[in-house]
């Protein structure tokens, strides 16, 4: 199935930080920064300290994270982090 957006969920152990449709998300992977666009291949990756940058409409949003992991599956991008 082809998607034209991603459903991004950013969670910490304490709360939900963001849930919504985005056009892209860039993450600080432990092997380097990478970008997820709609129809990305499934993956799981650990994250290192850096910025998670996501695009909602025409606005770019940034959240600084210390560590965490991401799971990409279909249109879903689930990010579990410590801030």
C-alpha positions in Angstrom: 0.0 0.0 0.0 1.3 3.5 -0.8 1.1 6.3 1.8 1.3 10.0 1.3 2.0 10.8 5.0 3.5 9.3 8.1 1.7 8.9 11.5 4.4 9.9 13.9 4.2 9.1 17.6 6.9 10.4 20.0 6.8 9.0 23.5 8.9 9.4 26.7 8.5 7.1 29.7 6.4 9.9 31.3 4.2 11.2 28.5 3.2 11.4 24.9 5.1 14.3 23.3 3.6 14.3 19.8 1.1 12.3 17.8 0.1 13.4 14.3 0.5 13.2 10.5 3.9 14.4 9.2 5.5 14.4 5.7 8.9 13.4 6.9 11.0 12.8 10.1 14.8 13.0 10.5 16.3 11.0 13.4 19.7 10.9 15.1 20.4 7.2 14.5 23.3 5.6 16.4 25.0 5.0 13.1 24.2 8.5 11.8 21.3 10.7 11.0 18.6 9.4 8.6 15.3 10.5 7.2 12.0 8.6 7.0 9.6 9.5 4.2 6.2 7.9 3.3 6.6 4.3 2.0 9.9 3.8 3.9 11.0 0.2 4.4 10.3 -1.3 7.8 13.1 -0.8 10.3 14.1 -0.6 14.0 17.0 1.6 15.0 18.6 2.9 18.2 18.9 6.6 18.6 21.7 8.7 20.1 21.6 12.2 21.4 20.5 14.8 18.8 17.5 16.4 17.2 14.3 14.7 15.9 13.1 17.0 13.2 9.6 16.5 11.7 7.6 18.4 9.1 3.9 19.2 9.8 2.3 21.0 6.8 4.9 23.7 6.0 6.3 23.9 9.6 9.4 22.2 10.8 9.4 21.1 14.4 12.4 19.9 16.5 12.7 17.9 19.7 16.1 17.3 21.3 16.5 13.8 22.6 19.2 12.0 24.7 18.6 8.4 23.7 15.9 6.1 22.5 14.8 3.9 19.6 12.5 4.1 16.6 10.3 1.6 14.8 9.0 2.2 11.2 6.2 0.0 10.0 4.0 1.0 7.1 2.8 4.5 7.7 3.6 4.3 11.5 6.8 5.8 13.0 7.0 5.1 16.7 9.7 6.9 18.6 10.5 6.1 22.2 13.0 8.5 23.8 14.4 10.1 26.9 14.5 13.9 26.7 
